Amino acid sequence: MKAWRVHELGSPADVLAFEDIDVPTAGEGQVLVKVAAAALNFPDLLMIAGKYQVRPPLPFVPGFELTGEVVATGQRVIGGPAAGFGAYAEYAVLDADAAWPVPDGMPVEHAAALFLTYQTGHFGLHRRARLQAGEVVLVHAGAGGVGSAAIQLAKAAGATVIATAGGPEKVAVCLQLGADHAIDYLAEDFVGRVKEITGGAGADVIYDPVGGDVFDSSRKCVAFEGRIVVVGFTSGRMAEAPTNHALVKNYSVLGLHWGLYRTHDPSLIAEVHEDLTRLYAEGAIKPLVSQTLPLAEAPQALAALGRRETVGKVVLRP
Ligand SMILES: NC(=O)c1ccc[n+]([C@@H]2O[C@H](COP(=O)([O-])OP(=O)(O)OC[C@H]3O[C@@H](n4cnc5c(N)ncnc54)[C@H](OP(=O)(O)O)[C@@H]3O)[C@@H](O)[C@H]2O)c1
């Protein structure tokens, strides 16, 4: 089969090789899946560069999420490869009890994009931040993969959503996704705007995949008993959270590592998958798939993601 492999760590355009390798073998309790589509994620870049929390032995096939057909049964499934990576290939092995059914009628592109970012958004907003209807949610990098899912999920939960994004086009994307307000945080100070929009109260939940200066500023516009969810560090800097500030303003900083739920309590992932498919069927969420490209174009697509040029999700099809 054709697969992208990483033989040395670096940037995708430099180190990815499109190779003919053996189809992987499903072990006990696993299924072989013919990949119909795999979606890009920022952590792909981190893993390929050797900067992710997991550093697989070389060579490895990257790619965290996919949809496809179980070879033995023809059932359409959504999920992540059993190893945690390996989606950028024609076939992948999934744990049978972590291969979630694709609802009838769901297009391949949507199925490919309904896993990692939506699961992360659901766990972040509901399980970690305990979002209540009527609260104000501030979603940073709202036009990105993780951010676009969070905007839709927060709206579906009855929240007022303020999104930030870099540049007017991305601001427009956030509004199309359903955000009530969108701020170009490269052009203006989002702290002042959030205070203005909330009548000085600040945001109850702040969903932050960017970190660095964006986290630092978020502390200035978090509401009384607010919750800042630490989702990622696309800015490249992990901010420090001063505990005295959390004390005097009565807010919480919540870490979110969705992948840990796969081992900690997989039944929660099943529940969230069910809720996501319900929300999809009701039309409350719909993945923004901005590009569908051939698998062969993975390096260029990943490079564009790293340059901050993509919006929503980019999907690769073998
Ligand atoms: N905690 C978890 O369990 C979990 C799960 C999945 C993903 N994540 C994390 O969530 C983050 C977002 O992932 P994603 O797949 O949504 O990525 P994405 O689609 O590329 O979106 C990330 C966005 O971050 C913004 N950004 C700000 N500074 C940036 C910089 N220096 N370089 C690149 N982008 C920058 C960009 O939006 P603007 O141009 O609008 O600023 C970009 O669109 C990543 O840090 C990822 O590791 C965490």
The ligand as an SDF file (V2000), in Angstrom:
LIG
                    3D

 48 52  0  0  0  0  0  0  0  0999 V2000
   -5.6590   19.2130   24.1830 N   0  0  0  0  0  0  0  0  0  0  0  0
   -5.9650   18.2980   23.3170 C   0  0  0  0  0  0  0  0  0  0  0  0
   -6.3740   17.1930   23.6630 O   0  0  0  0  0  0  0  0  0  0  0  0
   -5.8360   18.6400   21.8660 C   0  0  0  0  0  0  0  0  0  0  0  0
   -6.4530   17.8600   20.8700 C   0  0  0  0  0  0  0  0  0  0  0  0
   -6.3260   18.2720   19.5460 C   0  0  0  0  0  0  0  0  0  0  0  0
   -5.5730   19.3950   19.2380 C   0  0  0  0  0  0  0  0  0  0  0  0
   -4.9770   20.0940   20.2430 N   0  0  0  0  0  0  0  0  0  0  0  0
   -4.1900   21.2980   19.9760 C   0  0  0  0  0  0  0  0  0  0  0  0
   -5.0390   22.3040   19.4780 O   0  0  0  0  0  0  0  0  0  0  0  0
   -4.2640   23.2180   18.7320 C   0  0  0  0  0  0  0  0  0  0  0  0
   -4.9560   23.5270   17.4350 C   0  0  0  0  0  0  0  0  0  0  0  0
   -4.9180   22.4040   16.5790 O   0  0  0  0  0  0  0  0  0  0  0  0
   -5.6760   22.4460   15.1770 P   0  0  0  0  0  0  0  0  0  0  0  0
   -5.5340   21.0930   14.5750 O   0  0  0  0  0  0  0  0  0  0  0  0
   -6.9830   23.0720   15.3250 O   0  0  0  0  0  0  0  0  0  0  0  0
   -4.7420   23.4580   14.3680 O   0  0  0  0  0  0  0  0  0  0  0  0
   -5.1270   24.4910   13.1890 P   0  0  0  0  0  0  0  0  0  0  0  0
   -6.3290   24.0370   12.4430 O   0  0  0  0  0  0  0  0  0  0  0  0
   -3.8730   24.7320   12.4720 O   0  0  0  0  0  0  0  0  0  0  0  0
   -5.5400   25.7840   13.9760 O   0  0  0  0  0  0  0  0  0  0  0  0
   -4.6260   26.4120   14.8040 C   0  0  0  0  0  0  0  0  0  0  0  0
   -4.7490   27.9070   14.6890 C   0  0  0  0  0  0  0  0  0  0  0  0
   -3.8740   28.4690   15.6620 O   0  0  0  0  0  0  0  0  0  0  0  0
   -3.6330   29.8040   15.2850 C   0  0  0  0  0  0  0  0  0  0  0  0
   -2.2400   30.1680   15.5260 N   0  0  0  0  0  0  0  0  0  0  0  0
   -1.8400   31.1580   16.3480 C   0  0  0  0  0  0  0  0  0  0  0  0
   -0.5240   31.2690   16.3220 N   0  0  0  0  0  0  0  0  0  0  0  0
   -0.0590   30.3610   15.4540 C   0  0  0  0  0  0  0  0  0  0  0  0
    1.2350   30.0260   14.9930 C   0  0  0  0  0  0  0  0  0  0  0  0
    2.3260   30.6460   15.4410 N   0  0  0  0  0  0  0  0  0  0  0  0
    1.3400   29.0170   14.0790 N   0  0  0  0  0  0  0  0  0  0  0  0
    0.2630   28.3620   13.6340 C   0  0  0  0  0  0  0  0  0  0  0  0
   -0.9980   28.6630   14.0340 N   0  0  0  0  0  0  0  0  0  0  0  0
   -1.1570   29.6590   14.9370 C   0  0  0  0  0  0  0  0  0  0  0  0
   -4.0250   29.9290   13.8190 C   0  0  0  0  0  0  0  0  0  0  0  0
   -5.2110   30.7150   13.7660 O   0  0  0  0  0  0  0  0  0  0  0  0
   -5.1270   32.2980   13.5890 P   0  0  0  0  0  0  0  0  0  0  0  0
   -4.3340   32.5490   12.3350 O   0  0  0  0  0  0  0  0  0  0  0  0
   -6.5440   32.7010   13.4880 O   0  0  0  0  0  0  0  0  0  0  0  0
   -4.4180   32.8240   14.7990 O   0  0  0  0  0  0  0  0  0  0  0  0
   -4.3550   28.5210   13.3870 C   0  0  0  0  0  0  0  0  0  0  0  0
   -5.3710   28.5060   12.4290 O   0  0  0  0  0  0  0  0  0  0  0  0
   -2.8760   22.6030   18.5910 C   0  0  0  0  0  0  0  0  0  0  0  0
   -2.0180   23.1880   19.5360 O   0  0  0  0  0  0  0  0  0  0  0  0
   -3.1110   21.1640   18.9430 C   0  0  0  0  0  0  0  0  0  0  0  0
   -1.9490   20.5450   19.4330 O   0  0  0  0  0  0  0  0  0  0  0  0
   -5.0990   19.7360   21.5340 C   0  0  0  0  0  0  0  0  0  0  0  0
  1  2  1  0
  2  3  2  0
  2  4  1  0
  4  5  1  0
  4 48  2  0
  5  6  2  0
  6  7  1  0
  7  8  2  0
  8  9  1  0
  8 48  1  0
  9 10  1  0
  9 46  1  0
 10 11  1  0
 11 12  1  0
 11 44  1  0
 12 13  1  0
 13 14  1  0
 14 15  2  0
 14 16  1  0
 14 17  1  0
 17 18  1  0
 18 19  2  0
 18 20  1  0
 18 21  1  0
 21 22  1  0
 22 23  1  0
 23 24  1  0
 23 42  1  0
 24 25  1  0
 25 26  1  0
 25 36  1  0
 26 27  1  0
 26 35  1  0
 27 28  2  0
 28 29  1  0
 29 30  1  0
 29 35  2  0
 30 31  1  0
 30 32  2  0
 32 33  1  0
 33 34  2  0
 34 35  1  0
 36 37  1  0
 36 42  1  0
 37 38  1  0
 38 39  2  0
 38 40  1  0
 38 41  1  0
 42 43  1  0
 44 45  1  0
 44 46  1  0
 46 47  1  0
M  CHG  2   8   1  16  -1
M  END
$$$$
